[in-house]
Amino acid sequence: MPKLKTHKGTAKRIKRTPAGKILRGNAAMNHFKMKQTRRGKRAKVADSNVKGKNAKSVRQALGI
């Protein structure tokens, strides 16, 4: 069976931790920030975990 190619668009957006968890950035951080509260903007700075079926499909796209 041939090797699977890494999906480069996904690879640029996803980080993998040493423990094997998958992290993604949060949406709505480029513009229209005036509508968001300070607390909401701060909360979106940190990366979020990818879980469940989404994590499975991301792992498959990355060839992990």
N, C-alpha and C positions, 0 to 999 in steps of 0.2 A: 504494500500500500504506500502511495507517495506521501511525502511530508505535507502537512497543512500549512498554508501561508497565513501569516499574522495579518489581521485586519488593521491597517495602519491608522485609520481614523479613530478606531477604538483605542489603540495603543497610545495615542497622543493625549487621550482624555482620562485614562484610567491609571491609577498607581496601585502597585501590589506591595503589601507590607511583608516584612520577614516572616510573620506568623501565617501568611497565606491569605489574609483578608484583602478584599478589593475596595479601594476608595475612589470616589468620584467627587467632582466639584459641584457646587450648587448653582442652580439657574438664577436668572434675574439679578445679575451683579454688574451688568455693563451700563445700563441707563435706566431712567425712571426711578431713581433712588429716592427722590423727594417724597414719594408716596410711602416709602418704607420707614418704620420706626428705627431708632438707633439700635435697639435691641435686636430687631430682625436682621439688620444689616450685619451686625457683629456675628450673629448666629450662622450666617451664610458664608463667613470667611473660612470656617473649619470645613474639612472634607467630610462626606457622609459615606457610610458603608453601603455596599450593594449586596442585597440579600436575596435568597430564594431562587426563583426561576430566572430572574434577571442576572444573578451572579453566575448561574450555569451557562447562560448564553454568552455572557462576557468572557468567561473562561474559554469557551469553545472558539470565540472570535480571536482570542489571543493565543490559542494553541497551547493552553496550560493543562 
